[in-house]
């Protein structure tokens, strides 16, 4: 733990594809109908999504999950189980997983920086509990969640940012590394049939302002459910990354876009993001004032919704977008203008 409030250690959920995962799955096994009912009771919606997240190379989330040992998998199962019992959304599990993997590798350590101990590297001297308590996985996970839910706006920001808000690390960007793996795990080990919580419904969408935009929207929506693959080819429609989905949707409408999201930002007329119309492209960047740091693009549908290819482990889907959410660029782009 690098600072006063360091809660570092999340459990990582193991994927069903991982050998030996059946034991973990049995610990957290609840049928999908029960999970969906609990989500409804908790009032979850598309704002409790994974957020616009940068994924690594194709399959990186599954590959990293496959490296987890039995101890790590059991800790992941416990994180998910406690999160479900507390009726917390999957995003909370993801925050904890990324924090735990960063701080302790999802191990219940009896040592750490200064007096840090346990899965989240909590410091007894900073009021996190006694040494015995912070080394107790049940206590540590509940304590982590107690602090997380008090973070203002944690459900509207990137999981790694929320992990940093709890941990207060001197290296705030390090939590982002585990995004693909954590997302993959909550979908598979956590048995969440729709990790984004958004389903396929489009809501009350505004009609597209142009024929080209309408056609691009129609094409993109038809790809829902197809997997995310980093660097997916633009001459096939079996899988997509964020920019290949936008490129192919507009290509079908007769408009040519560059291949990557940073280039697509400069491939049309710009307008304030709050004035975006259906078919316009929205962008997310590590520094929202620097287009060179753009890492994600999605298509606005109207009615506060977007369609996107988000990250490894999450298929093409619709979700809600909130003006002012973390990393969202101030400018939208209208292709072909």
C-alpha positions as CSV (number, residue, x, y, z in Angstrom):
1,X,0.0,0.0,0.0
2,X,1.4,3.3,-1.1
3,X,-0.5,5.8,1.0
4,X,-2.7,6.4,3.9
5,X,-5.9,5.0,2.5
6,X,-4.7,2.0,0.8
7,X,-7.2,-0.8,0.2
8,X,-5.4,-2.9,-2.3
9,X,-6.4,-6.3,-3.1
10,X,-9.3,-7.5,-5.1
11,X,-10.2,-10.9,-6.0
12,X,-10.2,-11.9,-9.5
13,X,-13.0,-14.0,-10.9
14,X,-12.0,-17.1,-12.8
15,X,-13.5,-17.8,-16.2
16,X,-15.4,-20.9,-17.0
17,X,-12.8,-21.7,-19.6
18,X,-10.1,-22.0,-16.9
19,X,-9.2,-25.5,-15.8
20,X,-10.4,-26.2,-12.3
21,X,-12.9,-23.3,-12.3
22,X,-15.9,-25.5,-11.5
23,X,-15.1,-25.3,-7.8
24,X,-15.2,-21.5,-8.0
25,X,-18.4,-21.5,-10.1
26,X,-20.1,-23.7,-7.6
27,X,-19.4,-21.2,-4.8
28,X,-21.1,-18.4,-6.6
29,X,-23.5,-20.3,-8.8
30,X,-26.9,-18.7,-9.0
31,X,-29.1,-19.1,-12.0
32,X,-29.3,-16.2,-14.4
33,X,-33.0,-15.5,-13.6
34,X,-32.1,-15.0,-9.9
35,X,-29.2,-12.6,-10.8
36,X,-31.5,-10.6,-13.1
37,X,-34.2,-10.4,-10.4
38,X,-31.6,-9.2,-7.9
39,X,-30.4,-6.6,-10.3
40,X,-33.9,-5.3,-10.7
41,X,-34.4,-5.1,-6.9
42,X,-31.2,-3.1,-6.6
43,X,-32.4,-0.7,-9.2
44,X,-29.5,-1.3,-11.6
45,X,-29.5,0.3,-15.0
46,X,-27.1,1.1,-17.8
47,X,-25.2,3.7,-15.7
48,X,-23.9,0.8,-13.6
49,X,-21.9,-0.5,-16.6
50,X,-18.3,-1.3,-17.1
51,X,-17.8,2.0,-18.8
52,X,-15.7,2.8,-21.9
53,X,-12.7,0.7,-21.2
54,X,-9.5,0.0,-23.2
55,X,-9.0,-3.7,-23.9
56,X,-5.7,-5.4,-24.6
57,X,-5.0,-7.8,-27.4
58,X,-7.6,-10.2,-28.4
59,X,-8.3,-12.7,-25.6
60,X,-6.1,-11.0,-23.1
61,X,-8.8,-11.1,-20.4
62,X,-9.3,-14.8,-20.7
63,X,-5.5,-15.4,-20.9
64,X,-4.8,-13.5,-17.7
65,X,-7.7,-15.2,-15.9
66,X,-6.4,-18.6,-16.9
67,X,-3.2,-17.9,-14.9
68,X,-5.0,-17.6,-11.6
69,X,-4.3,-20.3,-9.0
70,X,-6.8,-21.9,-6.7
71,X,-6.2,-19.4,-3.9
72,X,-6.8,-16.5,-6.2
73,X,-9.9,-18.1,-7.7
74,X,-11.3,-18.7,-4.3
75,X,-10.8,-15.1,-3.4
76,X,-12.5,-14.0,-6.6
77,X,-15.5,-16.2,-5.8
78,X,-15.7,-14.7,-2.3
79,X,-15.6,-11.1,-3.7
80,X,-18.4,-11.9,-6.1
81,X,-20.5,-13.8,-3.5
82,X,-20.2,-10.9,-1.0
83,X,-21.0,-8.4,-3.7
84,X,-24.1,-10.3,-4.6
85,X,-25.2,-10.6,-1.0
86,X,-24.9,-6.9,-0.6
87,X,-26.8,-6.3,-3.8
88,X,-23.9,-4.4,-5.4
89,X,-23.7,-4.2,-9.2
90,X,-21.1,-6.1,-11.2
91,X,-19.2,-2.9,-11.6
92,X,-18.4,-3.0,-7.8
93,X,-16.9,-6.5,-8.2
94,X,-14.8,-5.2,-11.1
95,X,-13.4,-2.3,-9.0
96,X,-12.5,-4.7,-6.2
97,X,-10.9,-7.2,-8.6
98,X,-8.7,-4.6,-10.2
99,X,-7.7,-3.2,-6.8
100,X,-7.0,-6.6,-5.3
101,X,-5.0,-7.8,-8.3
102,X,-2.9,-4.7,-8.3
103,X,-2.3,-4.5,-4.6
104,X,-1.7,-8.2,-3.7
105,X,-2.2,-10.3,-6.8
106,X,-5.4,-11.4,-5.1
107,X,-3.5,-13.1,-2.2
108,X,-4.2,-12.7,1.5
109,X,-0.7,-11.4,2.4
110,X,0.7,-11.1,6.0
111,X,3.1,-8.3,4.9
112,X,3.3,-5.3,2.7
113,X,4.4,-1.6,2.5
114,X,4.8,-0.3,6.0
115,X,2.1,-2.0,8.0
116,X,-0.1,-2.9,5.0
117,X,-1.6,-6.5,5.2
118,X,-4.2,-8.6,3.5
119,X,-5.7,-8.9,0.1
120,X,-6.3,-5.1,-0.1
121,X,-3.1,-4.2,1.7
122,X,-5.1,-2.3,4.4
123,X,-3.1,-0.4,7.1
124,X,-4.2,-1.0,10.7
125,X,-2.4,2.3,11.6
126,X,-4.8,4.2,9.3
127,X,-7.9,2.9,10.9
128,X,-8.8,0.0,8.5
129,X,-9.0,-2.5,11.3
130,X,-6.8,-4.7,13.5
131,X,-4.0,-6.8,11.8
132,X,-6.2,-9.9,12.4
133,X,-9.2,-8.2,10.8
134,X,-7.5,-6.9,7.6
135,X,-6.1,-10.4,7.0
136,X,-9.6,-11.9,7.2
137,X,-10.9,-12.0,3.5
138,X,-14.5,-11.6,4.6
139,X,-13.7,-8.5,6.7
140,X,-11.4,-7.0,4.1
141,X,-13.9,-7.4,1.2
142,X,-16.7,-5.9,3.2
143,X,-14.5,-3.1,4.3
144,X,-13.5,-2.4,0.7
145,X,-17.1,-2.2,-0.4
146,X,-18.0,0.0,2.6
147,X,-15.5,2.6,1.4
148,X,-16.2,2.2,-2.3
149,X,-19.9,2.9,-2.0
150,X,-19.1,6.2,-0.3
151,X,-17.0,7.4,-3.2
152,X,-19.1,10.1,-5.0
153,X,-20.0,9.1,-8.6
154,X,-18.1,5.8,-8.5
155,X,-20.8,4.2,-10.7
156,X,-20.1,6.7,-13.5
157,X,-16.4,6.5,-13.7
158,X,-13.8,4.0,-14.9
159,X,-13.3,1.0,-12.5
160,X,-9.6,1.8,-12.1
161,X,-10.4,5.4,-11.1
162,X,-12.7,4.1,-8.4
163,X,-10.1,1.7,-7.2
164,X,-7.7,4.6,-6.9
165,X,-10.3,6.6,-4.9
166,X,-10.3,3.8,-2.4
167,X,-6.6,2.9,-2.4
168,X,-5.1,6.4,-2.7
169,X,-2.0,5.0,-4.5
170,X,1.0,7.0,-5.5
171,X,0.6,5.2,-8.9
172,X,-3.1,5.9,-9.9
173,X,-2.9,4.5,-13.4
174,X,-1.8,1.0,-12.5
175,X,-5.3,-0.3,-11.7
176,X,-6.4,0.0,-15.3
177,X,-4.1,-2.9,-16.4
178,X,-6.6,-5.5,-15.1
179,X,-9.7,-4.1,-16.8
180,X,-10.0,-6.8,-19.6
181,X,-9.5,-9.7,-17.1
182,X,-11.9,-8.3,-14.5
183,X,-14.6,-7.7,-17.1
184,X,-14.1,-11.2,-18.5
185,X,-14.3,-12.7,-15.0
186,X,-17.5,-11.0,-13.8
187,X,-19.3,-12.1,-17.0
188,X,-18.2,-15.7,-16.7
189,X,-17.5,-16.6,-13.1
190,X,-20.0,-14.2,-11.8
191,X,-22.6,-15.7,-14.1
192,X,-23.9,-12.3,-15.3
193,X,-25.7,-12.9,-18.6
194,X,-25.6,-9.2,-19.5
195,X,-22.5,-7.6,-17.9
196,X,-23.3,-4.2,-19.2
197,X,-26.8,-4.3,-17.8
198,X,-28.2,-2.7,-20.9
199,X,-29.7,-5.5,-22.9
200,X,-30.7,-4.8,-26.5
201,X,-33.5,-2.3,-26.1
202,X,-33.1,1.0,-27.8
203,X,-35.6,3.0,-25.9
204,X,-37.2,6.1,-27.5
205,X,-34.6,6.9,-30.1
206,X,-34.7,10.1,-32.1
207,X,-34.9,9.6,-35.9
208,X,-31.6,9.9,-37.6
209,X,-31.1,13.3,-39.2
210,X,-29.8,12.0,-42.5
211,X,-30.2,8.8,-44.6
212,X,-26.5,8.0,-44.2
213,X,-26.7,8.3,-40.4
214,X,-29.8,6.1,-40.3
215,X,-28.2,3.4,-42.4
216,X,-25.0,3.4,-40.3
217,X,-27.1,3.1,-37.1
218,X,-29.1,0.3,-38.5
219,X,-26.0,-1.6,-39.5
220,X,-24.3,-1.1,-36.2
221,X,-27.4,-2.2,-34.2
222,X,-27.5,-5.4,-36.3
223,X,-24.1,-6.4,-34.9
224,X,-25.3,-6.6,-31.3
225,X,-24.1,-9.7,-29.4
226,X,-21.0,-10.2,-31.5
227,X,-17.7,-10.4,-29.6
228,X,-15.1,-7.8,-29.1
229,X,-11.7,-8.6,-30.6
230,X,-8.9,-6.1,-30.4
231,X,-7.6,-5.3,-33.9
232,X,-10.5,-7.1,-35.6
233,X,-10.4,-7.1,-39.4
234,X,-12.5,-4.6,-41.2
235,X,-13.4,-7.1,-44.0
236,X,-15.3,-9.5,-41.8
237,X,-18.3,-9.1,-39.4
238,X,-17.7,-11.9,-36.9
239,X,-16.2,-9.6,-34.3
240,X,-15.3,-6.0,-33.8
241,X,-13.2,-3.5,-31.9
242,X,-14.6,0.0,-31.2
243,X,-13.3,1.7,-34.4
244,X,-13.8,-1.2,-36.8
245,X,-17.5,-1.2,-35.8
246,X,-17.8,2.5,-36.7
247,X,-15.8,2.1,-39.9
248,X,-17.9,-0.7,-41.2
249,X,-21.2,0.9,-40.2
250,X,-20.4,4.1,-42.1
251,X,-18.8,2.2,-45.0
252,X,-22.2,0.5,-45.4
253,X,-23.7,4.0,-45.6
254,X,-21.2,5.1,-48.3
255,X,-18.9,7.1,-46.0
256,X,-15.2,6.2,-45.6
257,X,-13.7,6.5,-42.1
258,X,-10.0,5.9,-41.1
259,X,-9.2,2.8,-39.2
260,X,-8.5,3.9,-35.6
261,X,-10.5,6.0,-33.2
262,X,-7.9,8.9,-33.0
263,X,-8.0,9.3,-36.7
264,X,-11.8,9.0,-36.8
265,X,-12.0,12.0,-34.5
266,X,-10.7,14.2,-37.3
267,X,-12.9,12.6,-40.0
268,X,-15.9,14.9,-39.9
269,X,-17.5,18.1,-38.6
270,X,-17.1,18.7,-34.9
271,X,-19.9,19.9,-32.6
272,X,-20.4,20.2,-28.8
273,X,-21.1,16.7,-27.5
274,X,-24.3,17.8,-25.8
275,X,-25.6,18.7,-29.3
276,X,-24.9,15.2,-30.7
277,X,-27.5,13.7,-33.0
278,X,-28.1,10.1,-33.9
279,X,-25.2,8.7,-35.9
280,X,-22.6,11.1,-34.5
281,X,-19.5,9.6,-33.0
282,X,-18.5,10.1,-29.4
283,X,-14.9,9.7,-28.1
284,X,-13.2,8.9,-24.8
285,X,-9.6,9.8,-24.1
286,X,-7.2,9.4,-21.1
287,X,-6.8,13.2,-21.3
288,X,-10.1,14.6,-22.6
289,X,-8.3,17.8,-23.7
290,X,-5.8,15.9,-25.8
291,X,-7.1,14.0,-28.9
292,X,-3.9,12.1,-29.2
293,X,-4.9,10.1,-26.1
294,X,-8.3,8.9,-27.5
295,X,-8.8,5.2,-26.8
296,X,-12.5,4.6,-27.5
297,X,-15.2,5.6,-29.9
298,X,-19.0,4.8,-30.0
299,X,-22.0,5.8,-32.0
300,X,-24.7,8.0,-30.5
301,X,-28.3,6.8,-31.0
302,X,-30.3,9.6,-29.4
303,X,-32.2,9.3,-26.1
304,X,-29.0,9.3,-24.2
305,X,-27.8,6.0,-25.6
306,X,-24.9,4.7,-27.6
307,X,-23.9,1.5,-29.4
308,X,-20.4,0.3,-29.0
309,X,-17.8,-2.5,-29.1
310,X,-16.5,-1.9,-25.7
311,X,-13.8,-4.4,-24.6
312,X,-12.7,-8.0,-24.4
313,X,-15.4,-10.2,-22.8
314,X,-18.2,-7.7,-23.6
315,X,-20.1,-8.1,-26.8
316,X,-21.4,-5.3,-29.0
317,X,-24.2,-3.7,-27.0
318,X,-26.3,-0.6,-26.3
319,X,-25.8,1.4,-23.1
320,X,-26.6,4.8,-21.7
321,X,-24.2,7.7,-21.8
322,X,-24.0,10.6,-19.5
323,X,-22.7,14.0,-20.6
324,X,-19.7,14.8,-18.4
325,X,-18.8,11.2,-17.6
326,X,-15.1,10.3,-17.1
327,X,-12.9,10.7,-20.2
328,X,-15.7,11.7,-22.6
329,X,-14.4,14.3,-25.1
330,X,-16.3,17.6,-25.3
331,X,-16.7,17.3,-29.1
332,X,-18.7,14.9,-31.1
333,X,-18.0,14.2,-34.7
334,X,-20.4,14.0,-37.6
335,X,-18.9,11.8,-40.4
336,X,-19.3,12.7,-44.0
337,X,-19.7,16.5,-43.3
